[in-house]
Amino acid sequence: RSGLLLYLNVKLVPFFALALFGRAVPLSAWLSALAALIGTGLVAGDGAGGVPPNVGDALSVAAASASAMFILRLETFASVTDPKSLNAVCQLGVFVLSVAWALAQATLDAPLEVWQSSTPALATYACTNLAAHAWSTLQTHPVEVVYLGVITTAFTSWLQTIGQQSVSATTASAIYALDPLWGCLFAYLWLGEELGPQGLVGCFVLFFVWLYQFVTAGPLDGDVDDKKAVSSEVA
């Protein structure tokens, strides 16, 4: 369910494009976003397992909102910057913020006696605890760590940067709408999970949304002006 909620980013792109940047969003984009939302809802509601809504749902929606903004801003800057350089800076930002988050969590998890001691002692405990946890994870799950860090994070972000040099954010978001379908396919092949009739209908809706948007969508009004402006700044 979280994986499908994360791909609400596809549906949020047209809303953010209009509300935050004043871009003219074509009717086809609105219809595609609505259809994709319906398709995602059908797949997400198929065999949900009776898990009630929780904080994980809210965090997944927040992540989808951040991803939608990334797609919009990447559209403007991807065409006027080097893909490898832009991707490297993005991954550096992820690294710095992740380390800060992990250090904060390690600090909060410190025992009371450490909190009552000196600040250097607390900092030492947090850094030592974080390093030990990171090393343990690398030893226990080396393949998973490399795959998630290199393939699904750095490599896919680089490919996304290259791809959005030539397509608009709306078109890109429609292509990303296929992500839940890939998730369902791999879940079936590797985990033996299956969808019921409702989920299959949702998959067909998502596929036809992608097909329609891929064939008909063009760049949003104002994209060219935005890219010219950024080109001037970079120059």
Stockholm file with secondary structure:
# STOCKHOLM 1.0

chainA/1-235         RSGLLLYLNVKLVPFFALALFGRAVPLSAWLSALAALIGTGLVAGDGAGGVPPNVGDALSVAAASASAMFILRLETFASVTDPKSLNAVCQLGVFVLSVAWALAQATLDAPLEVWQSSTPALATYACTNLAAHAWSTLQTHPVEVVYLGVITTAFTSWLQTIGQQSVSATTASAIYALDPLWGCLFAYLWLGEELGPQGLVGCFVLFFVWLYQFVTAGPLDGDVDDKKAVSSEVA
#=GR chainA/1-235 SS CHHHHHTTHHHHHHHHHHHHHCCCCCHHHHHHHHHHHHHHHHHHTTTCTTCCCCHHHHHHHHHHHHHHHHHHHHHHHHTTSCHHHHHHHHHHHHHHHHHHHHHHHHHHTSCHHHHTSCHHHHHHHHHHHHHHHHHHHHHHCHHHHHIIIIIIIIIHHHHHHHHTTSSCHHHHHHHHTTHHHHHHHHHHHHHCCCCCHHHHHHHHHHHHHHHHHHHHCCCCTTHHHHHHHHHHHHC
#=GC SS_cons         CHHHHHTTHHHHHHHHHHHHHCCCCCHHHHHHHHHHHHHHHHHHTTTCTTCCCCHHHHHHHHHHHHHHHHHHHHHHHHTTSCHHHHHHHHHHHHHHHHHHHHHHHHHHTSCHHHHTSCHHHHHHHHHHHHHHHHHHHHHHCHHHHHIIIIIIIIIHHHHHHHHTTSSCHHHHHHHHTTHHHHHHHHHHHHHCCCCCHHHHHHHHHHHHHHHHHHHHCCCCTTHHHHHHHHHHHHC
//
